[in-house]
């Protein structure tokens, strides 16, 4: 059986290092860490990309950057931009997505990951309007669905 391939966008990867006092942020942070733990154990596959690395390189907080890079150690596969991915991303921008969001989503769609996880509600709403072959979800919702299916 193939391992689930999971692509987390940068807002998702940042979540464990945000202010955890709001309940939603706390739950999302715990879900992200739980998912990454499954990936570290080899049960699922965390997918990275040059776009994630590029976006992270813009972080001013070096401590946060190092922590996120430690999460990405669980990643065993790195997706690369291609002309086809860029073309798809441009079509997503045409549907109202931000350029970085479009590139992340186009990478995940083009390489056929199983799920694209984000904590960005605007991105979730926009992605649901697209005709995608991959699932786009919030990490809490997705983790609850997947672990419920395991029982």
C-alpha beads as a LAMMPS data file, in Angstrom:
LAMMPS data file: protein, C-alpha beads

151 atoms
150 bonds

1 atom types
1 bond types

-500.0 500.0 xlo xhi
-500.0 500.0 ylo yhi
-500.0 500.0 zlo zhi

Masses

1 110.0

Atoms # bond

1 1 1 0.000 0.000 0.000
2 1 1 1.288 3.470 -0.892
3 1 1 1.864 5.922 1.920
4 1 1 -0.363 8.984 2.045
5 1 1 1.480 11.920 0.508
6 1 1 0.914 15.123 2.478
7 1 1 1.858 18.643 1.381
8 1 1 1.652 21.331 4.075
9 1 1 1.838 24.948 3.029
10 1 1 3.999 27.413 4.959
11 1 1 1.175 28.746 7.148
12 1 1 0.560 25.152 8.236
13 1 1 4.254 24.567 8.982
14 1 1 4.361 27.811 10.969
15 1 1 1.320 26.965 13.090
16 1 1 3.138 25.150 15.946
17 1 1 5.170 28.325 16.548
18 1 1 2.280 30.796 16.581
19 1 1 0.606 32.135 19.728
20 1 1 -1.179 29.008 20.976
21 1 1 -3.623 30.774 23.284
22 1 1 -6.569 30.747 20.821
23 1 1 -8.169 27.270 20.890
24 1 1 -8.222 26.988 17.106
25 1 1 -4.500 27.767 16.798
26 1 1 -3.681 25.274 19.557
27 1 1 -5.702 22.507 17.874
28 1 1 -4.155 23.231 14.472
29 1 1 -0.643 23.247 15.976
30 1 1 -1.213 19.906 17.704
31 1 1 -2.652 18.436 14.507
32 1 1 0.343 19.585 12.461
33 1 1 2.748 18.061 14.983
34 1 1 0.747 14.822 15.113
35 1 1 0.750 14.538 11.310
36 1 1 4.486 15.178 11.175
37 1 1 4.995 12.545 13.870
38 1 1 3.208 10.004 11.643
39 1 1 5.538 11.050 8.809
40 1 1 8.634 10.691 10.997
41 1 1 7.533 7.140 11.839
42 1 1 7.212 6.417 8.120
43 1 1 3.455 5.884 8.213
44 1 1 2.734 8.855 5.924
45 1 1 4.952 10.848 3.589
46 1 1 5.551 14.569 4.100
47 1 1 6.240 16.310 0.801
48 1 1 8.346 19.457 0.525
49 1 1 9.163 21.771 -2.359
50 1 1 11.540 24.432 -3.521
51 1 1 8.643 26.871 -3.076
52 1 1 8.378 26.014 0.607
53 1 1 12.123 26.560 0.978
54 1 1 11.929 29.858 -0.913
55 1 1 9.026 31.144 1.165
56 1 1 10.758 30.094 4.393
57 1 1 13.920 31.917 3.293
58 1 1 11.916 35.160 3.620
59 1 1 11.345 34.602 7.357
60 1 1 13.068 37.182 9.520
61 1 1 12.772 35.095 12.704
62 1 1 15.785 32.757 12.515
63 1 1 14.695 30.767 15.588
64 1 1 11.296 30.065 13.979
65 1 1 12.970 29.199 10.679
66 1 1 15.237 26.641 12.361
67 1 1 12.266 25.047 14.145
68 1 1 10.294 24.754 10.907
69 1 1 13.319 23.302 9.136
70 1 1 13.453 20.652 11.879
71 1 1 9.847 19.724 11.027
72 1 1 10.791 19.396 7.364
73 1 1 13.461 16.815 8.219
74 1 1 10.546 14.350 8.102
75 1 1 10.151 15.108 4.388
76 1 1 11.584 12.486 2.049
77 1 1 10.411 13.984 -1.235
78 1 1 10.899 17.457 -2.739
79 1 1 8.769 18.756 -5.599
80 1 1 10.241 21.027 -8.260
81 1 1 8.634 23.748 -10.337
82 1 1 8.137 22.897 -13.983
83 1 1 6.642 24.951 -16.815
84 1 1 3.442 22.890 -16.462
85 1 1 3.241 23.638 -12.731
86 1 1 3.781 27.348 -13.399
87 1 1 1.046 27.332 -16.065
88 1 1 -1.389 25.677 -13.656
89 1 1 -0.430 28.162 -10.933
90 1 1 -1.203 31.072 -13.295
91 1 1 -4.652 29.607 -13.911
92 1 1 -5.203 29.446 -10.127
93 1 1 -4.194 33.103 -9.799
94 1 1 -6.843 33.777 -12.436
95 1 1 -9.347 32.247 -10.020
96 1 1 -8.350 34.644 -7.244
97 1 1 -5.614 32.747 -5.393
98 1 1 -2.478 34.544 -4.236
99 1 1 0.680 33.765 -6.259
100 1 1 2.498 31.729 -3.545
101 1 1 -0.691 29.842 -2.658
102 1 1 -1.208 29.109 -6.347
103 1 1 2.299 27.718 -6.734
104 1 1 2.002 25.481 -3.663
105 1 1 -1.381 24.192 -4.773
106 1 1 -0.207 23.682 -8.368
107 1 1 2.796 21.673 -7.151
108 1 1 0.598 19.459 -4.995
109 1 1 -1.959 18.973 -7.789
110 1 1 0.625 18.364 -10.533
111 1 1 2.551 15.776 -8.557
112 1 1 -0.598 14.047 -7.305
113 1 1 -0.202 14.351 -3.566
114 1 1 -3.081 12.912 -1.571
115 1 1 -3.813 15.940 0.564
116 1 1 -2.823 19.614 0.668
117 1 1 -3.085 20.982 4.206
118 1 1 -3.447 24.645 5.100
119 1 1 -4.661 26.740 8.019
120 1 1 -5.548 29.596 5.635
121 1 1 -9.359 29.802 5.462
122 1 1 -9.295 32.014 2.375
123 1 1 -7.135 29.493 0.528
124 1 1 -9.409 26.641 1.629
125 1 1 -12.498 28.434 0.299
126 1 1 -10.804 29.338 -2.983
127 1 1 -9.375 25.845 -3.529
128 1 1 -12.783 24.232 -3.024
129 1 1 -14.056 26.187 -6.045
130 1 1 -11.397 24.642 -8.290
131 1 1 -11.735 21.301 -10.032
132 1 1 -8.858 19.564 -8.239
133 1 1 -7.879 15.917 -8.118
134 1 1 -6.424 16.282 -4.621
135 1 1 -8.025 16.913 -1.266
136 1 1 -7.498 20.357 0.292
137 1 1 -8.188 20.542 4.004
138 1 1 -7.450 22.081 7.375
139 1 1 -5.070 19.821 9.379
140 1 1 -7.554 19.385 12.259
141 1 1 -10.435 18.329 10.000
142 1 1 -8.233 16.057 7.922
143 1 1 -6.574 14.359 10.896
144 1 1 -9.950 13.730 12.521
145 1 1 -11.281 12.220 9.296
146 1 1 -8.240 10.011 8.687
147 1 1 -7.931 8.754 12.256
148 1 1 -11.673 8.072 12.411
149 1 1 -11.296 5.930 9.277
150 1 1 -8.499 3.937 10.977
151 1 1 -10.797 2.596 13.683

Bonds

1 1 1 2
2 1 2 3
3 1 3 4
4 1 4 5
5 1 5 6
6 1 6 7
7 1 7 8
8 1 8 9
9 1 9 10
10 1 10 11
11 1 11 12
12 1 12 13
13 1 13 14
14 1 14 15
15 1 15 16
16 1 16 17
17 1 17 18
18 1 18 19
19 1 19 20
20 1 20 21
21 1 21 22
22 1 22 23
23 1 23 24
24 1 24 25
25 1 25 26
26 1 26 27
27 1 27 28
28 1 28 29
29 1 29 30
30 1 30 31
31 1 31 32
32 1 32 33
33 1 33 34
34 1 34 35
35 1 35 36
36 1 36 37
37 1 37 38
38 1 38 39
39 1 39 40
40 1 40 41
41 1 41 42
42 1 42 43
43 1 43 44
44 1 44 45
45 1 45 46
46 1 46 47
47 1 47 48
48 1 48 49
49 1 49 50
50 1 50 51
51 1 51 52
52 1 52 53
53 1 53 54
54 1 54 55
55 1 55 56
56 1 56 57
57 1 57 58
58 1 58 59
59 1 59 60
60 1 60 61
61 1 61 62
62 1 62 63
63 1 63 64
64 1 64 65
65 1 65 66
66 1 66 67
67 1 67 68
68 1 68 69
69 1 69 70
70 1 70 71
71 1 71 72
72 1 72 73
73 1 73 74
74 1 74 75
75 1 75 76
76 1 76 77
77 1 77 78
78 1 78 79
79 1 79 80
80 1 80 81
81 1 81 82
82 1 82 83
83 1 83 84
84 1 84 85
85 1 85 86
86 1 86 87
87 1 87 88
88 1 88 89
89 1 89 90
90 1 90 91
91 1 91 92
92 1 92 93
93 1 93 94
94 1 94 95
95 1 95 96
96 1 96 97
97 1 97 98
98 1 98 99
99 1 99 100
100 1 100 101
101 1 101 102
102 1 102 103
103 1 103 104
104 1 104 105
105 1 105 106
106 1 106 107
107 1 107 108
108 1 108 109
109 1 109 110
110 1 110 111
111 1 111 112
112 1 112 113
113 1 113 114
114 1 114 115
115 1 115 116
116 1 116 117
117 1 117 118
118 1 118 119
119 1 119 120
120 1 120 121
121 1 121 122
122 1 122 123
123 1 123 124
124 1 124 125
125 1 125 126
126 1 126 127
127 1 127 128
128 1 128 129
129 1 129 130
130 1 130 131
131 1 131 132
132 1 132 133
133 1 133 134
134 1 134 135
135 1 135 136
136 1 136 137
137 1 137 138
138 1 138 139
139 1 139 140
140 1 140 141
141 1 141 142
142 1 142 143
143 1 143 144
144 1 144 145
145 1 145 146
146 1 146 147
147 1 147 148
148 1 148 149
149 1 149 150
150 1 150 151
